[in-house]
Structures are given as structure tokens and as C-alpha cells.
Amino acid sequence: MSPGHPDPAPAASLLALFADHRLTDKDLTVTVPQDWTSWQGKHGGLIAGLAVDAAAAAHPDAVVKSVTARFSRQLADSPFVFRWAVALGGRVVRTIDVTASQDETPVMAATVTMVADGTGAAGPGWYSRPAPPSLPPARCPRYEMDREFLPVGSHLDIRPCGGCFPLTAATEPWMLAWLSVIPEVAIGPGAAVLLSDLAPGVFPLLTSPVPAPTVELTVYLCADLGAEPGTAPVLGSQRNSSTAGHWSVDDASLWDSAGRLIAQAQQLRRIIGGLAGR
């Protein structure tokens, strides 16, 4: 910045979005407001992202490389309590089991894979999939979700910039959009997991939405976002690879605004009611 112009305030962490939280060296308790609801409960990517950031806070000497989260039905608006334990502690690789519960009922189980600090540090890239061509964010109007159907839309700035639009009876199940969190957060490991949980990839083929909650989500982090957070907005590509009966598999990739590939994800969704007749 030029003299007399202060640097902009750093973006908040994902956890800082929630005033009602308590983090100790043993657990994390968070009350997630109703406006983070998606499908049948609070946004799955958010819950998995909080689990990742909790594990990262407990192990500041390691770098998050991946998370696999499995979800079950949530319990209304009870606070989420995250607890973690080392499942495997090697010299280089360690895995952390994280559970989230509400009123002592498990609602998510995740495995976070971390590597010793230094082995996952940023360095010259050998190969990284480049970002697809797209319009710049400023030229892409924001996509407005139906807030009654998906209240979480108030926290996500989604600007389609290529691919197919959702719910337009398109011929290809692929979407491309610039993504950011409202209010802005630093694109650390947890925020990258949150933004990896995109709209169902099958939506462009439909004309009306169907509930499609995530059953399992796996996110691989392609950069050390703890040491070098990504820059927003993030370019997200979401493609449906398979939908049959009541089940759907999506693949997603995220690049930060500097063009760095930061995450790749795959998730299994349950299509409630199926797609017969649609």
C-alpha cells in the first residue's frame, strides 16, 4: 500500500464467524445459526471445515492434506461439540479422528490426514491442473438461491462464469463459478473444505431443485493453506460423474484468484425421492 493508506484488515478465520464458540485443547463447541441450514441440517461443508480447523489448531506443527467426513442426521439447533484424537501418529504422516455431536448424539465422523511441518511446505510446483477459462468475477452477476429452500445462500457469494447454469434443463452436468464466503474469511483449510461442498452437480440437468444432502465428502488440499491461505474469490468447478436411483457422485476442483489449485473434492449425495420422472 502507498504511504498514508493502511493495509486492509486481514480476513477472519472460519471459526471467527461464530460468536458463540469455545475452543479448548480437548474440544470445540460451536452454535451454528439457522441461516447456515442446507437441505436437512447445517451445511455439511461448514461442519467438515470446522472439524478440519479444530484438528489444525490442535496440531499446529502439521499441515492438513485431506479430510473425509461422513454425515448422519442432525438434531435441530443444538450446539455442535467437536472432539478429536490421534488415530495414527507416524514420523511424517498422522491421522486425526474428529467427531461432531449434538446432545451427545454423533452427527459427523471425519478423518483428517496431516503431514509433518516441512514435508508439506510450499515449493516449486511440478504439475498442477490449470484453471479453466472463465470470465472475471466483476463481470459475473451473483446467483441468488431460494433462501426459503437453502438459507445458507445468504453466506455464499456464487457468481457463475462458465459451464451450465443450475435448474435450466442443460445437456451437461457441469458448473463453473467464482465463490466466496460472506462475510469474507481467509481461505485456510477449513474454508477450502466449506467451499468444496458446492451445489449438486446434477442440478443443471433439472428444472426444479431436489433435496440432495451429502453423505460423504472427501477433500484433498493441494496447497499448504495454513501457511499460505488462498486468495478470494475462489474459482470452483463442479461436475457430476454419476447419478443413479437415489445416489449421486460429484467431483469438484478449486483454484484461488491467483490461479493456484488449492483443493480437489469428491462427494456422495443422497437424492431424496430420486430423479424418476424428472
N, C-alpha and C positions, 0 to 999 in steps of 0.2 A: 504494500500500500504506500501511497505517497505521503510525505510528511504532513501532519495535521489531520490525517484520515486514519482512525484506528482500525485495526484488523477486525473483521466480523467476529461475533461471538461464536465459539465452537458449537456444533450441533450437539444436541442432547443424546445420551445413550438411550437404548430401547427401554431399559428399566425405569429411567427417569421420567418417562411419560406417565407413570402411575404413582400418584402421590401416596396412596395407601399401600405401602410395601415395607417389608422388614427383611433385611439380609444379614444373616449371621454366618459363622464358619461351618454351620451344620445344615442350615435350611434357608429357604426363601419363601416368604408368604406375600402374595400379591392379590389385591382385589381388582378384578378387571371389570370396568364399567360395561353396562348393557350395550353401549354403542359399538362395542367390538364384536358383536354377535355376527356369525356367519353360518348359515344353514341351521344345524341343530345345537349349536353351542358357540362358545367364544372361538375366534379364528384359530384354526389349528396351527398355521404357520407362526402365529404370535406365541402360542403356548410352547411350541417346539423351540422357537427363538429364545424365549425366556429361559428354557432349560439349558440351552447352549451357553448363554451368557452367565448363568449361575455356575455351570461347570468351569467356564473360563475364569471366573472370579475366584473359584476355589483352587485353581491350578494356574496361577499367573506365570509360572515358569514354562508353560507348554503352549503349543499352537494348535488351535482347533482345525481338524482336517475334514471331519464328516460327522453327520448325525443321522440316525434312523429312529424315527418316532412312530409309535403305534398308538392309536386313539380308541377310546371307548366312550360311551355316552356320558355327558357331563351332568352335573347336578345344579340346575338353575344358576343362581348368582352367588353361591358360596365362594369364599376366597380359595385360591389355589395355593397349595403347600408343596414346594419342590424339595426333594431330598436326594442326595447323591452319595455314591460310594465307588471306590476304585474296584473295578472288576478284574482288570489285568494291568499290572504295573511293571512294564519292561524298561530296559535302559533307554530305548528310543521311543517305543510306542506304548501308550497307556489307553485303556478304555474305561470310561466312566458311565456307570448306570445311573440314570436320573429318573425318578418317578414324580408325577404330579397327582395330587389327590385333592378331593373336596369332601369335607366332613369324614375324613379317614377312608373314603372310597377311591380307589385308584381310577384315574381317568386318562392317563397317558404314561407310557413307559418308553424311555429313549436310551439309546446307547450313543455316547459321544466319543469319537476317536480323536486323540490328541497325540502330538509328537513333541519330543524334547526341543526346547528352545534352541534355535540354531540350525537344526535339521530341516525345519520348515520355513526358515527365513527367506525373505525375498531375494532374488538373484536374477541374473540374466536368463531370460526365457529361451527354451529350446524350441518349443512349439506350443501354440495356443490358438484355438479356433477363433478366427476374426469375427467381429460383429457383422451382422448382415446390413446391407444398405438400408437407410431409413431417413425420413425427414427429420430435421432438428426439432427439439422439444417445443421451441417457441412457435412453430408453425402447426402444431398438433393440438386441436381443441381437447379439453378434458372430457372423458367419458363419464357420464353420470349414471351410477347404479340406482336401482329402485331401493330407497332407504328402508321401506317397509319390509322388503324381502331380504335385503342384505344391509343392515345398519352399518357394518364395517366400512362401507363405501365412503363414509364421512372422513375416514382416516387414511384413505388411499387416493393419491393423485395418479390417475391412469390416463395416458394420452396415446391412443392408437396411432401407429406411424407406419404400418405395413401389414402384410398378411391379410386376414379376413376379419371382419367385424363380427362380434358375437350376436347371435339371435337374428341372423339375416338370411338363413337358408343358403349359405355359401356352399361351394363344392369342395372346399379343402378345410380340414380342421387344424388351422394354424393361425396364431395371433402374434402380433409384434407390437409392443407398446413401451413408452417411457413411463417409469414408475418411481414414485417417491412416497414417503410417509408424511402425514400431516398430524402434528407439527413435525418439522424436519428432524431427523435423527442421523447420527453418524452411522455409516454403513459398515458396522462391525459384523462379527459372526452372527449374532442374533438377528440383526436387521436383515442380513442377507437371507437367512432362513425364512423370515417373515415374508419377504418379497418373492421368494421362490414358490410360495403357495399361491399360485395365480388362479384365475377363473378357469373352470373346466375346459380342457382343450376341445371337447366335442361341441361346445356352445355355438361356434359359427355355423354348424350344420342345422341348428334348430331355429325355431321362430319364437319359442317361449321357454323360459328357464325351468329347470327341474332341480330339485334338491340333490346335491352330489357331494356329501361330506367326505373328507379324507379319512381313509382307514389307516394308511401307512404312507409316510413321507421320508425319503432319503435325500439328503443334500450333501454334495461334495464341495468343499471350499477350495477354489483353485488359486487362492492368494492368502497371505497372512494378513487377514483383515483386523487382527488385534493390533499389530504394529503399524500397518498402513491401511486405515479404513478406506473403503471405496468412496468415490465422489458421486453425489446425486445430481440429476436423476439417473436411474439405472435403466438400461435397455433390457427388456425381458422378452424372450421368445418362448412361446408355449405351443407344443404340438401334441395332438392326441395320437398315440401309436396303436391303441387297440380299445374298442368298445364292443362288448358282447353281453347280452342279457342285462344284468344289473351291475356290471362291473366295467371300469374304465381305467386305462393306464395313460398317464401324461408324462411328457418329458419337457423340461424347461432348462434354459440357459440364461445367465445374467452377465451383462457387461456394465462396468461403471461408465460414467460420462467421459472418462479418459480413454475408453476403448479397451480396458483391461478385463479379460474374462475373470469373473470373481466366483461364480458358482454354477454348478450343474445339478439338476434335481430330477427325481422320478417319484411319482406318487400313484398309489392305488386308491380309486374312489368307488364308493357305492352309489349307484344311480337308483335313488329311491323311486319305486314304481316302474323302473325300466324305461326303455325307449320305444316299446312296441306301439305302433300307430302314430308315431311322430315323424 
